[in-house]
Amino acid sequence: MKNLSAGIDFGTTNSSAAIPINGNPTLVPLENKNITIPTAMYFMNDGVIHFGRSAVDNYTANETSGRFMRSIKRILGSPLMKSSGTQVGSDVLKFDKIIETFVRHLKEKIDAAAGANVENVVMGRPVHFRENDAAGDMRAQE
């Protein structure tokens, strides 16, 4: 079996992904039939994590029953990445783990669409993660 590759656009507002199907780049449905997913997470107090539109909908319906996070990409390269984290339910989660959880969710959707484990991923990136902050931009890339 050949190595499978995918492209991910981890966006501030929305994220998307593509895989080659019959040699053509094809956007992956990341949330039901939607080819984009809001870059949002809602951590319910019961431990369930919702992503994208489901996160927004569950936050709207249960805003006192969890922790909602949107535009998590903005954290990359900021001092928050080196902080002790943020309170989520009874736990303190580091921001790199929060971002990892979202990207891992994308990867699971990509693998499902490909019908196999995607081994290579190309991530899109902005010209600058942290405008007018060269050191922060380098931290974000790392």
The 8 nearest C-alpha neighbors of each residue, nearest first, counted from 0:
[[1, 2, 3, 115, 116, 117, 118, 114],
 [0, 2, 3, 4, 118, 117, 115, 116],
 [3, 1, 118, 4, 0, 117, 119, 116],
 [2, 4, 117, 118, 1, 119, 5, 116],
 [5, 3, 119, 120, 117, 118, 18, 2],
 [6, 4, 18, 120, 17, 121, 119, 7],
 [5, 7, 121, 17, 16, 120, 122, 18],
 [8, 6, 16, 122, 9, 15, 123, 121],
 [7, 9, 123, 15, 14, 10, 122, 16],
 [10, 8, 14, 7, 15, 123, 11, 122],
 [11, 9, 14, 13, 12, 8, 38, 72],
 [10, 12, 70, 72, 13, 38, 73, 71],
 [11, 13, 38, 10, 70, 37, 14, 69],
 [14, 12, 37, 38, 10, 36, 11, 35],
 [13, 15, 10, 9, 36, 8, 35, 38],
 [14, 16, 35, 8, 7, 34, 36, 9],
 [17, 15, 7, 6, 27, 26, 8, 5],
 [16, 18, 26, 25, 6, 27, 5, 24],
 [19, 17, 5, 25, 24, 20, 4, 6],
 [18, 20, 24, 23, 22, 25, 21, 17],
 [21, 19, 23, 22, 25, 24, 18, 113],
 [20, 22, 23, 19, 24, 25, 18, 113],
 [21, 23, 20, 19, 24, 25, 18, 4],
 [24, 22, 19, 20, 21, 25, 18, 17],
 [25, 23, 19, 18, 17, 20, 22, 26],
 [24, 26, 17, 18, 19, 23, 20, 27],
 [27, 25, 17, 16, 34, 28, 18, 24],
 [26, 28, 17, 16, 34, 29, 25, 112],
 [29, 27, 34, 32, 33, 30, 31, 26],
 [30, 28, 34, 108, 27, 33, 36, 35],
 [29, 31, 33, 28, 32, 36, 34, 35],
 [30, 32, 33, 28, 29, 34, 36, 35],
 [33, 31, 28, 30, 34, 29, 27, 35],
 [32, 34, 28, 30, 35, 31, 29, 36],
 [35, 33, 28, 29, 27, 26, 15, 32],
 [36, 34, 15, 33, 14, 29, 13, 37],
 [35, 37, 51, 14, 13, 29, 30, 38],
 [36, 38, 13, 51, 39, 12, 52, 14],
 [39, 37, 13, 12, 70, 51, 14, 69],
 [38, 40, 69, 51, 37, 68, 50, 54],
 [41, 39, 50, 54, 68, 49, 67, 51],
 [42, 40, 67, 54, 49, 66, 48, 43],
 [41, 43, 48, 66, 65, 47, 67, 44],
 [44, 42, 65, 47, 45, 46, 64, 48],
 [43, 45, 65, 88, 46, 64, 42, 47],
 [44, 46, 43, 47, 42, 65, 88, 64],
 [47, 45, 44, 43, 48, 42, 88, 65],
 [48, 46, 43, 45, 42, 49, 44, 41],
 [47, 49, 42, 41, 43, 46, 50, 40],
 [50, 48, 54, 41, 40, 53, 42, 47],
 [49, 51, 40, 54, 53, 39, 41, 52],
 [52, 50, 37, 39, 36, 54, 53, 38],
 [53, 51, 55, 54, 56, 37, 50, 36],
 [52, 54, 56, 51, 55, 50, 49, 57],
 [55, 53, 49, 41, 50, 51, 40, 57],
 [54, 56, 52, 58, 53, 57, 59, 51],
 [57, 55, 53, 59, 58, 54, 52, 60],
 [58, 56, 60, 54, 59, 55, 61, 53],
 [57, 59, 62, 61, 55, 60, 56, 54],
 [58, 60, 56, 57, 62, 61, 55, 54],
 [59, 61, 57, 58, 62, 56, 55, 63],
 [62, 60, 58, 64, 63, 57, 59, 65],
 [61, 63, 58, 64, 59, 60, 65, 57],
 [62, 64, 61, 65, 66, 58, 60, 44],
 [65, 63, 61, 62, 44, 43, 66, 58],
 [64, 66, 43, 44, 42, 63, 62, 88],
 [65, 67, 42, 41, 87, 43, 68, 88],
 [68, 66, 41, 40, 58, 42, 65, 69],
 [69, 67, 40, 39, 41, 71, 66, 70],
 [68, 70, 39, 71, 38, 40, 67, 12],
 [71, 69, 11, 72, 12, 38, 73, 39],
 [70, 72, 73, 69, 74, 68, 11, 98],
 [71, 73, 11, 74, 70, 75, 10, 9],
 [74, 72, 71, 75, 70, 11, 128, 77],
 [73, 75, 72, 77, 71, 76, 79, 80],
 [76, 74, 139, 73, 77, 72, 80, 128],
 [139, 77, 75, 135, 138, 136, 74, 80],
 [76, 78, 79, 74, 75, 80, 135, 139],
 [77, 79, 80, 81, 82, 76, 74, 135],
 [78, 80, 82, 77, 81, 74, 94, 84],
 [81, 79, 78, 82, 94, 77, 95, 75],
 [82, 80, 79, 78, 83, 84, 77, 94],
 [83, 81, 79, 84, 80, 78, 93, 94],
 [82, 84, 93, 81, 85, 91, 92, 79],
 [85, 83, 93, 92, 82, 94, 91, 86],
 [84, 86, 91, 92, 87, 93, 83, 94],
 [85, 87, 91, 90, 88, 92, 84, 89],
 [88, 86, 90, 91, 66, 89, 85, 92],
 [87, 89, 44, 90, 86, 65, 66, 43],
 [88, 90, 87, 86, 91, 44, 92, 46],
 [91, 89, 87, 88, 86, 92, 85, 84],
 [90, 92, 86, 85, 84, 87, 93, 89],
 [93, 91, 84, 85, 90, 94, 86, 87],
 [92, 94, 84, 96, 95, 83, 85, 97],
 [93, 95, 97, 96, 80, 84, 98, 92],
 [94, 96, 98, 97, 93, 99, 80, 75],
 [97, 95, 99, 94, 98, 93, 100, 92],
 [98, 96, 94, 100, 99, 95, 93, 101],
 [97, 99, 95, 101, 100, 96, 94, 102],
 [100, 98, 96, 102, 97, 101, 103, 95],
 [101, 99, 103, 97, 98, 102, 96, 104],
 [100, 102, 104, 98, 103, 99, 105, 97],
 [101, 103, 105, 99, 104, 100, 106, 98],
 [102, 104, 106, 100, 105, 101, 99, 107],
 [105, 103, 101, 107, 102, 106, 100, 108],
 [106, 104, 102, 108, 103, 107, 109, 101],
 [105, 107, 103, 109, 104, 108, 110, 102],
 [108, 106, 110, 104, 109, 105, 111, 103],
 [107, 109, 111, 105, 106, 110, 29, 112],
 [110, 108, 106, 112, 111, 107, 113, 105],
 [111, 109, 113, 107, 116, 115, 112, 108],
 [110, 112, 114, 108, 109, 113, 107, 115],
 [111, 113, 109, 110, 114, 108, 27, 28],
 [114, 112, 110, 115, 111, 109, 18, 117],
 [113, 115, 111, 112, 110, 116, 109, 117],
 [116, 114, 113, 110, 117, 111, 3, 112],
 [115, 117, 110, 118, 114, 3, 113, 111],
 [118, 116, 3, 4, 110, 119, 115, 5],
 [117, 119, 3, 116, 4, 2, 120, 5],
 [120, 118, 4, 117, 3, 5, 121, 2],
 [121, 119, 5, 6, 4, 122, 118, 7],
 [120, 122, 6, 7, 5, 123, 119, 4],
 [123, 121, 7, 6, 8, 120, 124, 9],
 [124, 122, 8, 7, 121, 9, 125, 6],
 [123, 125, 122, 126, 8, 9, 128, 127],
 [124, 126, 127, 128, 123, 10, 129, 8],
 [125, 127, 124, 128, 130, 129, 136, 123],
 [128, 126, 125, 129, 130, 136, 124, 131],
 [127, 129, 136, 125, 130, 139, 126, 76],
 [130, 128, 136, 127, 132, 135, 131, 76],
 [129, 131, 132, 127, 128, 136, 133, 135],
 [130, 132, 133, 129, 127, 136, 135, 134],
 [133, 131, 135, 129, 130, 134, 136, 127],
 [134, 132, 136, 135, 131, 137, 129, 130],
 [133, 135, 137, 136, 132, 138, 76, 129],
 [136, 134, 76, 138, 132, 137, 133, 129],
 [135, 137, 129, 133, 139, 128, 134, 138],
 [136, 138, 140, 134, 135, 139, 133, 141],
 [139, 137, 76, 135, 141, 136, 140, 134],
 [76, 140, 138, 75, 136, 137, 141, 135],
 [139, 141, 137, 138, 136, 76, 128, 75],
 [140, 138, 139, 137, 76, 136, 75, 135]]
